[in-house]
Amino acid sequence: MRARTIRKAEGLDASRALQAVLYRSAKQDSTRRFLALYDKVARADILVRAWGEVRANRGAPGVDGTSIEDVEESGVERPSSSRSPDP
C-alpha cells in the first residue's frame, strides 16, 4: 500500500485507508505534527469501527475507570452518516 491519499488506497475500507495514510506520513517525516486530526477521527465510520473493536476486545476501563458497561448504561448514540452536522 503506497497511497498518499485515502482516495488512492485501493482495496481498503475507508477507516483502514486513513490509518495507512497517517502511518505512512508519520514514517516518512518523523518531525511531522498532526495538529488537525479531529475531523478525521470523529467521522462516523471511524467511531463505529473503533467502538466495535473496543467491544470485541471487551475493552478495559481507562484511566477514568469508565467501563463499556458504564458507557452503554449512560446511553450511547450510534454515529450515523445520515445525521446532520452540528452547527
C-alpha positions in Angstrom: 0.0 0.0 0.0 1.8 3.1 -1.2 -1.1 5.5 -1.3 -0.5 9.1 -0.2 -4.2 9.9 -0.1 -7.2 8.0 1.2 -8.8 8.1 -2.3 -5.8 6.2 -3.8 -5.8 3.5 -1.2 -7.5 0.8 -3.3 -8.7 -2.4 -1.6 -9.0 -0.9 1.8 -12.1 0.3 3.6 -12.1 4.0 4.5 -11.0 3.6 8.1 -8.1 1.3 7.2 -7.1 3.6 4.3 -7.0 6.6 6.7 -4.9 4.6 9.2 -2.5 3.6 6.4 -2.1 7.1 5.0 -1.4 8.6 8.5 1.1 5.8 9.3 2.9 6.4 6.0 3.0 10.1 6.6 4.4 9.7 10.1 7.1 7.2 8.9 8.2 9.5 6.0 8.7 12.5 8.3 9.4 11.8 11.9 9.1 15.6 12.7 5.7 15.9 11.2 3.0 17.1 13.6 -0.7 16.0 13.1 -2.4 19.1 14.5 -5.8 18.8 12.9 -6.9 15.1 13.3 -10.2 15.7 15.0 -12.1 16.0 11.7 -10.6 12.6 10.6 -11.1 10.6 13.8 -14.5 12.0 14.6 -16.0 10.6 11.4 -18.9 8.3 11.8 -17.2 5.3 10.1 -14.1 5.7 12.3 -16.2 5.9 15.5 -18.3 2.9 14.6 -15.3 0.8 13.8 -13.5 1.9 17.0 -16.5 1.1 19.2 -16.8 -2.3 17.5 -13.1 -3.0 18.2 -13.4 -2.0 21.8 -16.5 -4.2 22.2 -14.7 -7.1 20.5 -11.8 -6.7 22.9 -14.0 -6.4 25.9 -12.3 -3.0 26.5 -10.9 -2.5 29.9 -11.8 0.7 31.8 -9.5 3.6 31.0 -7.7 6.0 33.4 -11.1 7.4 34.4 -12.4 4.0 35.4 -15.3 4.1 33.0 -16.1 0.7 31.5 -18.0 -0.2 28.4 -21.0 -1.2 30.5 -20.9 2.3 32.2 -20.9 4.0 28.8 -23.8 1.8 27.5 -25.7 2.3 30.7 -25.5 6.1 30.4 -26.5 5.9 26.8 -24.6 5.7 23.6 -25.8 7.3 20.4 -24.5 5.3 17.5 -22.8 7.6 15.0 -24.7 7.8 11.7 -23.6 9.2 8.4 -27.2 10.3 8.0 -27.0 12.7 10.9 -26.7 16.4 10.0 -23.5 18.1 11.3 -23.8 20.1 14.4 -24.0 23.9 13.9 
